[in-house]
Amino acid sequence: MLQLYKEPFIQEIEDQLFKDKGLRVYIKREDQIHPTVSGNKWRKLKYNLHEAKTQGHDTLLTFGGAYSNHIYATAAAAHEAGFKSIGIIRGEELEDKPLNKTLSFATEQGMQLAFADRETYRQKSESNFIKTLEEEYGKFYLLPEGGTNNLAIKGCEEILSDNDKQYDIVCCAVGTGGTISGIIAASLPDQHVLGFSALKGDFLKSEVQRLLENYSAKKFKNWSINTDYHFGGYAKTNHELLDFITDFEQRHHVPLDQVYTGKMMFGIYDLISKNRFRSGAKILLIHTGGLQGALNSGIKY
Ligand SMILES: *Cc1c(COP(=O)(O)O)cnc(C)c1O
């Protein structure tokens, strides 16, 4: 239903720092699997689209901010798979402004947009609010903000393949925690899964524990979430981060975004320089995509 355009490939990142510390670092290019439904958003949507079709829905409805990778990906995936789509966008003030590139792309894919003030938007997971939306739009298949639910986690398990069992440490950026939950569920007990939080605060650990409750047969202990590299919070940046991303891209020809993958990569370099990994370890970084946000936010590196 949702096509995989390209199998993800793994490339080694060669850097003097890694050599000095006795480490090998690789990146899995999940950002390359689809031209518009990139990275983890493709993984999270795959089984949800199947389920929506199985349940006989013809419309998807979801929530997101003005630069949301999830909105962008859901609009494209809905278009490709033949669904109508509705996006509830945070920020009523956007209503009277020209659409930014993320949102105009979404409408080009056929997504109907509705703008909600922040107080209304906050009710996005409350059943009364969902009922109001159903009265307004008719029946739809609901995807939560960020796309995280059990089927999304199931899709994210497929980020790790059998071949990836050779890596000692697997790293990814964390937003709602769906992606890392799938990776943890697919990992081996002797691998360590290390997440880098894109958000300020310590709540993600308990959130991931909650998301993993369905896997009660297995007790996962092989993971952690680092909260030191959020750069002030979700979508916040500074020159140090932006310069790092530019420099990394020039040296390694791998583009990163400033909301997720750039912060993960910054964190990896910093932890490696502080000797936080044992010599000889093989580290696999997941490139979760998100490059539309980097291009469309207008940030200049
Ligand atoms: C959405 C997103 C994430 C966060 O994924 P979660 O499953 O919400 O934790 C990470 N990286 C990129 C590029 C994303 O677009």
The ligand as a Gaussian input file, in Angstrom:
#p B3LYP/6-31G(d) Opt

LIG

0 1
 C        9.284000      12.299000      14.245000
 C       10.762000      12.169000      14.219000
 C       11.496000      11.588000      15.278000
 C       10.853000      11.190000      16.570000
 O       10.221000       9.959000      16.498000
 P        9.321000       9.466000      17.718000
 O        8.813000       8.148000      17.264000
 O        8.229000      10.468000      17.860000
 O       10.164000       9.398000      18.930000
 C       12.859000      11.431000      15.135000
 N       13.487000      11.840000      14.016000
 C       12.835000      12.429000      12.997000
 C       13.610000      12.885000      11.839000
 C       11.454000      12.603000      13.061000
 O       10.823000      13.192000      12.033000

